[in-house]
Amino acid sequence: MKERAPRNRTLSCDELEIARLSKMLRRLTEPATADDLVGAVINQDLFDASAFLPTGFADLIVVDPPYNLSKDFNGRLFREKNKDEYRTWFSSVLDTLLPTLKTNGTVYVCSDWRTSMLVAPILETRLRVRSRITWEREKGRGASSNWKNNTEDIWFCTASDNYYFDVEAVKLKRKVIAPYRDDAGRPKDWEEGDAGNFRLTHPSNIWTDMTVPFWSMPENTDHPTQKPEKLIAKLILASTAPGGYVFDPFLGSGTTAVVSKKLGRTFLGIELDSEYCCWALKRLQAADRDSSIQGYTDGVFWERNSFSKQKVAREGLPAAIDHGDNIGLFK
């Protein structure tokens, strides 16, 4: 277990926790029903587990596979492949997953810009591609001979033209810079309050309100490609009804499972690395004590660097706070 600075909140597991949590992990060796798998974290290779998965159970599949980059996942190296090899590998992933999707289900596929060029044509042959979401990672390495790369893509796909999408659940609360008023002087399409002037806006496919988990955030782990809980919350709220079944076949440190639990959805996760699985279980246990999601308060998503004054008052937080997404100064 790494030595941490006193204020570092990065989640990890010591040897005793790994020994205890490992007993809760599952491995599939015979066919299972959807009910058998509710809330399960399966520690197994996806292709091995797939033979035992039920068909047509998932309302939503969140696919965050290794991008076509060489990346070390806790000692397991995923090596960059040539383009044809990656296409073949990704096709096999989809062929494995799509039988588990309901006929009105949704699939979101994460990628970087290079990988997007490989996966998009494959997605179009198997699903209805609705949109490409591009989200700002907020930070990234500078480049002296190219534009700094600080975005990633999420492909929004559905199995058919009959699919669930709740736009009201994913509206963004934005600060109004130049508010309009009607003839009586009342706010027009915005709200006036002590914390400022805000309006709820329809979500676009450009997301600039994300904060990548970092050391002072309790959701942070050492997983090299961890997604923000806020990002996954948007996918789940938009594309599943309460109680919907969410499946993540590359669970990593457990973000999809944790957010599903916090939002009252059913979930199943599969992850090859046993330590990542233990992190996921520890985060799931922590969600019993704290169901909050950074940047999502009172049923509303907030812009980065803003925060609900109501939550500050309710939880007795100081007027000036710094919690990643939730940064605000109220007077």
N, C-alpha and C positions, 0 to 999 in steps of 0.2 A: 504494500500500500504506500502510495507516494506521500512524502512530507508536504503538507499544505501550509500556506500562510494563515495566520489566525482568522482573517476575514474571508478566506477562500471557502465557498460553499459547494464546490464541485462534489457531486455524489460518487462514491466508490464503495466497495465492499472489502472488508478485511477477511482473513482466512476463515475465521469462525462463521462469519455471515455467509460466505460462499458455501461452506460445508452445510449450513442449515438450509439455505435457499435452494441449493442444488437438489435437495430431496423433493422439492415441489415441482421440479421440471418434469416434462413429459416427453416421451418418445413414442411415435406411432408404429405399431407392429401388426395391427389388424384394422379392418375398416371401422370408421367411427361415424356417428351421426353428428349433425350440427349441434344438437343439444349436448352431446358428449363433450364438445370442444369449447363450450361457452367459457370465456375467461381464461383459456389455457395459453400457456407459453410453451411451445414445442421446441425443444433443443435438438434440432435435426437438420440435415441438408434438405432443402425444399424438394429436390427431385426424388429423394428417398421417401419423404413424408407424403408426397402427392398421391401415391398409389392407394393411400388409406383415407384420403379426404372425401367427404360427401360432395355430391354435385348440387349445383343450383341453390346454395345457401347464403351467399354473400350479397348484401345490398350494395356494398362499397368495397373495392379492393384498392388499397394504397400501395403502389409499387415504387419503392425507392431502392433500386438495384445498384450494385457497383457501376459507376460510370466507366466509360472506356478510358480509364486512367490507371496507372500503377499506383496502388494505394495499400498501405499496411493496415489491416484490421486486426489489431491485437495479436500480431504475430502471423496472421494469415495474409499472405500477399496476393492481391488480385492484380494480375499483370495486364497491362494494356495489350489489346489484341489488334491484329490487322482488321480492317473494316468488315471484310466478309466474315471473319471468325466471330466478331462481336454481333453482327446481324444474325448469324446462325444461333449463337448463344441466346440472344434476346428473344428470338422467335421461339426457341424451346421453352423459355420462361413463360411467354404468353400462352403457348399451347398447353402448358401445365396448369396455368391459373384459370383460364377462361371457362373451363367446365364447372368451376366452383361458383361462377357469377349467376345471379338471377337474370331472367330475361329482360327485366326492367332495371338492371343494375348499372352502376357507374364504376369506372376505373380512372384513377389518377396516376400518371407515370412521371416520376421526377427524372431530370437529366440536366447536364450542363449543355452549353451551346454546341459543342462538337458532337456529343452523344445524341443530341436532338436530331441532327441531320441523318443519323443512322436509324433511330427508332421511329421517327414520324412516318416514313413510308410503310413500315411494317404495321404500325397501328392502324393505318388507313385500310389495310387489307383485312383486318379482323374486327374492327370496331368503327363506330361513328365518331370521328374526331370533331369535338364541338369548339374547342378553343385551345390556345396556348397561353397559359399564365406565365408571366415573367416576373420574378420577385427579386428585389434588391437585397443582396447579402450584407450590405452596409459597410463591410470591410473586405479588403482583398489586397493582394500584393501588387505593388506598382510595377509598371513595365516601361523600360526606357525606349523601346522601339515598337510599342503597340499600345492600344487603349487598355487601361486596367480592367480586368475581368471581375466584376462583382455582382453578377446576376446568375440566376439559375432558372430553368424552365419547369413547368408542370403541365403535362398534356391532359386535358379534360376530355374523356371519352365515355361513350355510353354503348350499351349492348344493342339498343334499339331507339326508336323515336319516342317511346313511352318510358320516361325516366323521371325521377324525383329531383326537384330543384327548388329550394326555399330561399328566394332572394331576400326576404324580410329578415331572415336569421343572420345575414352576413353583411348588413349595412355598416358603413364606416362613419364614425362621428368625427367630423372635421371642424376646425375652427373657421369661423366666418370672418374674413378680413374686411370686406366691404358689404355689410348687410343692407338688404333692401327692406323698406317698410311700405305698408299699404297706405291708402289715403288717410286712414285714421291713426297712422303712426305706429301700428302694430307690426311685430316681426313678420316677414313674409318668407315662409318655408325655412325658418330657422328658429332656434330657441335662445332666449336671453336669460342669463343667469349670473350668479355671483362669480362663478368660475370663468366666465367669458361667454362669447356668442358662438353657438355651434349649430350645425345642421347634419342630419343623417343623409348620406349619399349612397347611391347604388354602387355596388362593387364593380370595379373594372378588372381587366386581365393584366394590369400593371400594379404590382403591390410594392409600395415603398414604405410600408409601416411595420416592417419586420425588424426584430433585433435577434441576431444570431446568439444563442446561449453563450455566456462567458462566465468567468470564475466567480462572480459575485451573485449569480442567479442560482437558486436552489434546483432548477431543472437541469443544470449543466452537468455533463459527464465528460469523460475523456474520449468518447467515441469521435472519430475524426470527421464524420459527415452528419452529425446530429442536426435534425431539423427543429425549428422553434415550435413549442406547443401551440403558439398562436396560429402559425401557418396551418398545422394539421387541424386545428379547431375549425378553421374556415372551411376546409374540405368536408369535414364530418357534418357540420351544421348545414351546409348547403345541400349535401347529397344524401343525407339519411334522415328519416323521421326518428323521434325518440324511440329507443329500444331497437333501432336498426342494427344489423349485423355487419361489423367492420372487420376486414381481413387484411393483415399486413404480413406478406410472406418473407420480407427482409426486415425483421422487427428492430434489429440493432439494439439500442439502449432502451427501447420500449416506448418511445414518444406516442405512437399511434394508439397503443393499448392504454396508456395513462390518460390521454385526452378522451378516448372513448369512455373510459370509466367516469371521468369527471363530468362528461356531458350526458351520461345516462344511456350510452349505447352498449350493445353486446360486442365482444371482440374476440378474435383469435390471432395469435402471432406465432410466426415460425422464425427461428434464428439459429444459425449454425454454431456461433461462439457461446460457450457455456457461461463465461464471465459476463458478457453482455446480457445474457438472459437473467443472471442474478441481479444486475443493475436494474433491469426492467421490473423484476419482482419487488425489489426494494422501493422503487418509485411508485409502484402500484399500492404498496402498503402505506407509503407516505400520503397518497391521494385520499386515503380514508380520513386523514387528519386535516388535509388542506386541499380543497378542490378548486382553488383559484388558478387562473390562467393569465400569464403576463399579457397585458394589453387588451384583455377582454373582461369587462366589468358591467354588471347589471344588464346583461344581455346585449351589450353593444361593444363593437371593436373600436378602439381609439387609435388615433394617429400616434406614430412614434413621438416620444417626448411630450406626451400629454397624459393626464390621469384624471379619473373621476373624483371630483371633490367630495361627492357623496361617500365614496369608499374611504377617503381620508378621514372624514368625520366619523364614519361608522366604526372604523378599526382603530381610531385614536392615533393615526400616523402623524408624524410631524408635517408641518406645512410644506417643507422642502424635502423631497425624497428623491432617491436615485435607485430605481429597481429595473434597470435596463429599459424596456419599453415604457415603463411607467415613470416618467420623469416629469415633475410638475412643480411650479411655484404658484402658490395661491395667496392672495392678500385679502 
